[in-house]
């Protein structure tokens, strides 16, 4: 069993930056790929960025490529999402998710996620 605890959301103007953090408690962190997803009202939860189990491989959705960066610190059991040049269309609840299997590429879709965080709201004003 693992608990994922997110922090760092908030309200920011377009063009601004935010840093989201997801801390894992209760299970060995480093064998599992981690992903950040987001869900806007009325829309399906979508993948934003994913890191494989050791951080050597990452993937970004086209909508955030070049603006967001995912990183992980396996000593601190934490995965970070740095978000720059934010746009109003980035407004959503952001969730971190842990891959359901160990030593994998990270969750590519929300159905691959074994554990979810509680979510943190990101609002970008125009």
C-alpha positions as CSV (number, residue, x, y, z in Angstrom):
1,X,0.0,0.0,0.0
2,X,1.3,3.5,-0.8
3,X,-0.1,7.0,-0.2
4,X,0.7,9.7,-2.6
5,X,0.5,13.3,-1.3
6,X,0.5,16.2,-3.7
7,X,1.2,19.8,-3.0
8,X,2.0,23.0,-4.9
9,X,-1.1,23.9,-6.8
10,X,-2.7,27.3,-6.8
11,X,-3.7,30.4,-8.8
12,X,-1.3,31.9,-11.2
13,X,-1.5,34.4,-14.1
14,X,-0.8,33.3,-17.7
15,X,2.9,33.1,-18.3
16,X,3.7,32.2,-14.7
17,X,5.1,29.1,-13.1
18,X,4.2,26.5,-10.5
19,X,6.0,23.6,-9.0
20,X,3.9,20.5,-8.0
21,X,5.3,17.9,-5.7
22,X,4.1,14.4,-5.0
23,X,5.5,12.5,-2.0
24,X,5.1,8.7,-1.7
25,X,4.6,7.2,1.8
26,X,4.3,3.6,2.8
27,X,6.0,1.7,0.1
28,X,9.4,1.5,-1.7
29,X,9.2,4.3,-4.2
30,X,12.0,3.7,-6.7
31,X,10.9,0.6,-8.6
32,X,7.8,2.3,-9.9
33,X,7.2,4.7,-12.8
34,X,5.3,7.8,-11.9
35,X,3.1,10.1,-13.9
36,X,1.3,13.4,-13.7
37,X,-2.3,13.6,-15.0
38,X,-4.8,16.3,-15.2
39,X,-8.6,16.6,-15.4
40,X,-10.5,19.6,-16.4
41,X,-14.3,19.9,-15.8
42,X,-16.2,17.8,-18.2
43,X,-13.1,16.2,-19.7
44,X,-11.4,12.8,-19.3
45,X,-8.3,12.5,-17.1
46,X,-5.3,12.9,-19.4
47,X,-1.6,12.2,-19.2
48,X,0.6,15.2,-18.8
49,X,4.1,13.8,-18.1
50,X,5.6,10.4,-17.1
51,X,8.9,9.2,-15.8
52,X,10.0,5.7,-15.9
53,X,11.1,3.9,-12.7
54,X,14.6,5.4,-12.5
55,X,14.0,8.7,-14.2
56,X,16.1,7.8,-17.2
57,X,13.2,8.1,-19.6
58,X,10.4,10.7,-19.7
59,X,7.5,11.5,-21.9
60,X,5.3,14.6,-22.3
61,X,2.0,15.3,-23.8
62,X,2.3,17.5,-26.9
63,X,0.3,20.3,-25.1
64,X,3.0,20.7,-22.4
65,X,6.2,19.7,-24.2
66,X,8.8,22.4,-23.8
67,X,7.0,24.0,-20.9
68,X,6.7,21.3,-18.2
69,X,9.5,19.1,-16.7
70,X,9.0,16.0,-14.7
71,X,11.7,14.8,-12.3
72,X,12.1,12.4,-9.4
73,X,14.2,12.1,-6.4
74,X,14.2,8.4,-5.3
75,X,16.0,9.3,-2.0
76,X,13.2,11.6,-1.0
77,X,10.5,9.5,-2.5
78,X,9.3,12.5,-4.5
79,X,8.3,13.3,-8.0
80,X,8.2,16.9,-9.2
81,X,6.4,18.7,-12.0
82,X,7.8,22.0,-12.9
83,X,5.3,24.0,-15.0
84,X,6.4,27.2,-16.9
85,X,4.7,29.5,-19.3
86,X,1.4,28.4,-18.0
87,X,-1.7,29.0,-20.1
88,X,-5.4,29.2,-19.2
89,X,-6.0,25.9,-20.9
90,X,-3.6,24.3,-18.3
91,X,-6.3,24.9,-15.7
92,X,-7.3,21.5,-14.1
93,X,-6.9,19.3,-11.1
94,X,-3.5,17.7,-11.3
95,X,-3.0,14.1,-10.0
96,X,0.1,12.1,-9.6
97,X,-0.1,8.4,-10.2
98,X,2.1,5.4,-9.5
99,X,2.5,2.6,-12.1
100,X,0.8,-0.6,-11.2
101,X,3.8,-2.7,-12.0
102,X,7.5,-2.3,-11.0
103,X,10.4,-1.4,-13.3
104,X,8.1,-0.2,-16.0
105,X,8.0,2.9,-18.3
106,X,5.5,4.7,-16.1
107,X,1.8,4.9,-16.6
108,X,0.9,5.8,-20.2
109,X,-2.8,6.1,-19.5
110,X,-4.9,6.6,-16.4
111,X,-5.9,2.9,-16.5
112,X,-2.2,2.0,-15.9
113,X,-2.2,3.7,-12.6
114,X,-2.1,1.6,-9.4
115,X,-2.3,4.4,-6.9
116,X,-3.5,8.0,-7.1
117,X,-2.9,11.1,-5.1
118,X,-5.7,13.3,-3.9
119,X,-5.2,15.9,-6.6
120,X,-4.2,19.6,-6.5
121,X,-6.0,22.4,-8.2
122,X,-4.1,24.5,-10.7
123,X,-5.9,27.6,-12.0
124,X,-4.3,29.9,-14.7
125,X,-5.9,33.2,-15.2
126,X,-5.7,35.1,-18.5
